[in-house]
Amino acid sequence: MKYLRIILWPLSPFFYISIKLRNYFYHVGVFPSESVSCPVISIGNLSSGGSGKTPMTLMTWKLLGHQGIKVLSRGYGGKHLKKSTEPKLVRAEEGPRFYGDEPYVFYKNGIDVVVGPQRLTSAQWALNYLKDTTGLLLDDGFQHRKIQRDLDIVLIDVSTSAIDHWLFPLGLARETKSALKRAHVLVFTRCDLIAFEELKNWVESYSIDFPHLKIFKCNQKLLQPRNLNETFKSNKSCEYNLISGVAKPFQFEKMANQFFKEKSLKFNKHYIFKDHFDFSKINSLNSEEIYFCTEKDFYKIIEQYPKLNLFFFPLEFEFQNNFEKEAYTQLLKDFF
């Protein structure tokens, strides 16, 4: 992958110009951006994949604390996105392969989720057909500017390498950090994975460059592994493996390894697949061994292999202190 980035890096200036023109056209009104009749909060990032949008969206929904808040998702990787342009409410019958990884995780956590390629169309559909709708959360919405939002929350994973913050295709950034001028809130994620002084430098740098931003800091927290029926109970005589189809598999491995060490256990292998992988394409999983994965992968894998001894690690974000949690919660509730 890194060699492909090097080969394609001459295209970065053209990508930069196209992004700048697109944002300028939205700014001056050449590209229209429409409002809807309820508050809209967007949770997104500058780069592609792996900054923690899913746990951040879950936490934000829980802090708002009522069912009237619906999540809008594009449903990337799901069959619905490939087959239809019509919005659809996520239900259990079709499963995660139909709707996409992230929407199904939201659904399994008790959230009403509408998937569709156009967020504006999905928002209008939710307001028309889900009569209890009082607000909308846009999952991965920062670059989707056709719908106006009341609050733009942008995440930056401070644990990633510097090159990941470079503009695509050399790096993973979809926009330069100057795009933060249109954001309202910046959340640094996975702060527990770097040193205090390094985190302090991140905060000071962005506070100087973007003084209008409200800045928060989040740690990640792995909860006790579980599956549909039970929580995990360790057994030193068993064979344990990891399996992942996520953007940052080695970060998942690092977190899982810390859990195993605390339990005086170790895993045997880590089966790594590309992000949003279709697990129906593999047949090498041994039903006699125990596997661990992320929640995003769990529902897809267990759908294909219902007898597999599989557990997932629930992942939560938590603010570094109660003051930040209270400030963030109040910021959200000011719109509802």
CORPE-V848820 format. One record per residue. RES is the residue in one letter. PSI is psi in whole degrees, -180 to 180 (NA if undefined). NEAR is the number of other ideal C-beta (glycine too) atoms within 12 Angstrom. D_FIRST is the distance of its C-alpha to the first C-alpha in Angstrom with 1 decimal. Layout:
RES,PSI,NEAR,D_FIRST  RES,PSI,NEAR,D_FIRST
This chain:
M,-41,16,0.0  K,-32,16,3.8  Y,-35,10,5.4  L,-39,12,5.1  R,-43,21,6.4  I,-41,16,8.9  I,-39,13,10.0  L,-3,19,10.7  W,-28,21,12.3  P,-17,13,15.7  L,-11,18,15.7  S,-44,22,15.9  P,-38,17,19.7  F,-39,16,20.3  F,-42,24,18.5  Y,-46,26,20.6  I,-41,15,23.7  S,-39,18,23.3  I,-43,25,22.9  K,-44,19,25.9  L,-43,16,28.0  R,-48,23,27.3  N,-37,26,28.4  Y,-43,17,31.3  F,-35,17,32.6  Y,-38,23,32.6  H,-41,17,34.3  V,-3,12,37.1  G,5,11,37.5  V,-44,13,36.3  F,120,16,33.9  P,148,15,36.2  S,122,24,35.4  E,149,20,37.9  S,162,18,39.4  V,171,29,40.5  S,32,17,43.5  C,163,29,42.0  P,143,29,39.9  V,127,40,36.1  I,127,43,33.6  S,137,42,30.0  I,116,45,27.3  G,-163,44,23.9  N,178,41,21.4  L,-23,37,19.7  S,171,37,16.1  S,122,28,14.4  G,139,34,14.8  G,17,34,16.2  S,-8,41,19.0  G,28,47,21.8  K,-38,44,23.2  T,-53,45,24.6  P,-30,38,26.6  M,-40,45,27.7  T,-42,42,28.9  L,-46,33,30.7  M,-42,36,32.3  T,-44,42,33.4  W,-43,36,35.0  K,-38,26,36.8  L,-33,29,38.1  L,-34,32,39.5  G,23,17,41.3  H,155,19,42.4  Q,-13,18,41.5  G,-13,23,42.0  I,118,37,38.6  K,150,44,36.2  V,134,52,32.4  L,129,52,30.8  S,148,48,27.3  R,-26,36,25.4  G,42,43,24.5  Y,134,29,20.9  G,-11,32,19.9  G,155,33,23.7  K,-29,23,25.8  H,-40,33,28.3  L,-34,28,25.9  K,-25,17,25.5  K,-24,17,29.2  S,151,20,31.1  T,0,17,31.4  E,139,19,34.2  P,153,34,33.8  K,137,35,34.4  L,130,31,35.4  V,131,40,33.4  R,162,19,35.6  A,-27,15,35.2  E,-46,13,36.2  E,-30,24,33.0  G,176,27,30.6  P,-32,41,27.1  R,-26,31,25.4  F,-43,29,27.8  Y,-24,42,27.4  G,159,39,23.9  D,-59,47,22.9  E,-45,46,24.1  P,-37,48,27.3  Y,-34,40,28.4  V,-44,36,28.0  F,-45,42,30.2  Y,-44,36,32.7  K,-15,30,33.0  N,14,26,33.8  G,16,18,36.7  I,140,34,35.4  D,123,35,36.2  V,130,44,33.0  V,123,42,32.9  V,145,46,29.9  G,153,37,29.6  P,-25,26,27.4  Q,117,27,29.8  R,-36,39,30.7  L,-45,29,34.0  T,-41,26,35.1  S,-39,45,34.2  A,-45,39,36.1  Q,-38,27,39.2  W,-45,26,39.0  A,-42,39,39.0  L,-31,28,42.0  N,-37,17,43.9  Y,-20,18,43.4  L,90,29,42.7  K,-18,13,46.0  D,7,15,45.4  T,123,31,42.4  T,-11,26,43.0  G,163,37,39.5  L,138,46,35.9  L,124,52,32.6  L,114,45,29.6  D,125,46,26.4  D,55,39,23.4  G,0,38,26.0  F,-38,38,25.4  Q,-7,30,24.0  H,93,33,26.5  R,6,32,29.5  K,-23,28,31.9  I,130,36,33.6  Q,150,27,35.2  R,152,37,34.8  D,-26,25,37.2  L,123,34,34.7  D,113,35,31.1  I,125,45,29.3  V,135,44,25.9  L,143,44,23.8  I,122,45,21.7  D,110,38,20.1  V,-6,36,21.3  S,-7,31,19.5  T,162,32,15.9  S,158,18,14.7  A,-37,15,15.9  I,-26,19,12.7  D,-22,30,12.2  H,-2,28,15.6  W,158,26,14.8  L,142,32,15.1  F,143,30,12.5  P,-5,26,10.5  L,-39,26,10.1  G,-158,30,10.6  L,0,30,11.4  A,133,35,15.1  R,-20,31,16.9  E,159,33,19.9  T,165,24,21.1  K,-11,26,23.3  S,-20,18,26.3  A,-18,33,26.0  L,-10,33,27.5  K,-28,21,30.8  R,0,30,31.3  A,163,34,30.5  H,-32,29,33.3  V,137,38,31.7  L,128,40,28.8  V,117,49,27.9  F,125,43,25.9  T,159,44,24.4  R,41,36,23.8  C,-23,33,26.2  D,-11,28,27.3  L,-1,26,24.1  I,165,24,24.9  A,156,13,28.1  F,-44,15,31.0  E,-37,10,31.0  E,-42,19,27.4  L,-40,26,28.1  K,-39,19,31.2  N,-40,16,29.4  W,-50,31,27.1  V,-46,28,30.3  E,-42,16,32.3  S,-48,22,29.8  Y,-27,32,29.3  S,-37,19,33.1  I,-45,13,33.9  D,-30,20,31.6  F,73,24,32.4  P,-16,14,35.8  H,-16,17,36.3  L,140,29,33.7  K,122,28,34.8  I,133,38,32.4  F,161,37,32.0  K,130,37,30.2  C,141,39,29.1  N,160,30,28.4  Q,150,40,26.8  K,119,25,29.0  L,127,34,28.4  L,173,21,31.5  Q,128,21,33.1  P,146,33,31.2  R,170,22,33.0  N,-157,28,33.0  L,-19,18,35.3  N,-26,11,38.3  E,163,12,38.1  T,157,15,36.6  F,137,28,35.1  K,122,15,37.6  S,148,22,36.4  N,112,14,37.5  K,-13,13,36.7  S,-5,9,37.4  C,158,23,34.6  E,125,20,31.1  Y,140,31,28.5  N,155,31,24.8  L,149,39,22.0  I,132,43,20.1  S,144,40,17.6  G,62,35,15.7  V,170,39,15.0  A,-33,35,12.5  K,76,33,13.1  P,-33,27,14.2  F,-25,20,14.9  Q,-41,34,17.1  F,-43,36,19.0  E,-41,28,19.4  K,-44,24,20.8  M,-43,34,23.3  A,-40,35,24.3  N,-36,22,24.8  Q,-41,21,27.2  F,-46,29,29.1  F,-40,28,29.5  K,-40,14,30.7  E,-27,14,33.3  K,6,22,34.6  S,40,10,34.6  L,173,25,32.2  K,153,23,28.9  F,155,32,26.3  N,-54,18,25.6  K,158,20,22.1  H,112,26,19.2  Y,113,28,17.9  I,129,23,14.5  F,165,27,13.5  K,160,19,11.4  D,140,27,13.3  H,32,32,16.5  F,145,28,16.5  D,103,23,19.7  F,-4,34,21.3  S,-11,18,24.0  K,0,15,21.7  I,152,21,22.1  N,25,11,25.4  S,13,16,24.8  L,132,27,26.1  N,119,22,29.3  S,-11,15,32.0  E,-13,12,33.7  E,167,25,31.0  I,132,31,30.1  Y,150,40,26.8  F,141,45,25.5  C,-177,44,23.1  T,163,44,22.8  E,-35,38,25.4  K,-40,43,23.0  D,-27,46,22.0  F,-50,36,25.6  Y,-32,38,27.4  K,-43,44,25.1  I,-45,41,25.2  I,-25,30,29.0  E,-37,27,29.7  Q,-33,25,28.4  Y,73,26,29.8  P,-20,18,32.9  K,0,15,34.2  L,141,31,31.2  N,87,29,32.0  L,135,39,29.4  F,153,38,29.5  F,154,35,27.4  F,110,39,27.3  P,134,30,28.7  L,126,39,27.0  E,151,25,29.2  F,145,38,29.0  E,141,30,32.1  F,156,30,33.3  Q,-18,27,34.1  N,165,15,37.8  N,-31,11,40.3  F,-44,13,41.0  E,-40,26,37.6  K,-45,24,37.7  E,-40,15,41.2  A,-41,22,40.2  Y,-44,36,37.2  T,-44,23,39.4  Q,-39,16,42.1  L,-43,28,39.7  L,-47,34,38.7  K,-14,21,42.3  D,-19,18,43.5  F,-2,25,42.2  F,NA,26,43.9
